[in-house]
Amino acid sequence: MRSFFFILPLALLGCGNTPDSTKATTNNLQETTTMNFHELSAIDINGKPYDMAQLKGHKVMVVNTASECGFTPQYKQLEELYKKYQDKGFVILGFPSNDFGGQEPGDEKEIAAFCEKNFGVTFPLMSKVSTKGPDQSPVYAWLTKKAENGKLDSEVKWNFQKYLIDEDGHFVTMYASAQEPLSDPILNWLDGK
């Protein structure tokens, strides 16, 4: 009986722990599989597919928008920023969302009319999405999960949160709602400083 208790721990130590299998497990843990922004797609405000692959070579800002928010006047700065940099390969994508305070109650037609009438918005607007929760859009899943974007876990905390993506489709950073579109950090990024 004594020999059984002595042999059992030795047998357990040797099971499956060959040098090759240990090395393979370690390598798999170090590898990360992230998706590129250019692999994503969305539906635009007119109900048409919008493939992010068309943005290769462009710097991109993704913003969750709302028509009845204290930050809604940022539409003016967003449009100004877009007009200033669009010829230099910059695109803003507005994603209307009703996630915070019910501040985007309208449908896509109403949202588009509001943006055009009040702020002259010409940058691309997408259809209304959820930025969080069980119905989170795939774009916002990528933006908020390090496992997908390779850089940062974040939470969309309010309307007009801004996400920056480089020309190669890599996540750059996130700015909270209070960060104005024409602020120095954003302008410096666009100017390559």
Secondary structure, DSSP 8 states (H G I E B T S, - for coil): -HHHHHHHHHHHHHTT--HHHHHHHHHHHH------GGG-EEEBTTS-EEEGGGGTT-EEEEEEE-TTSTTTTHHHHHHHHHHHHGGGTEEEEEEE--TTTT---S-HHHHHHHHHHHH---S-BB---BSSSTTB-HHHHHHH-HHHHSS------STT-EEEE-TTS-EEEEE-TTS-TTSHHHHHHHTT-
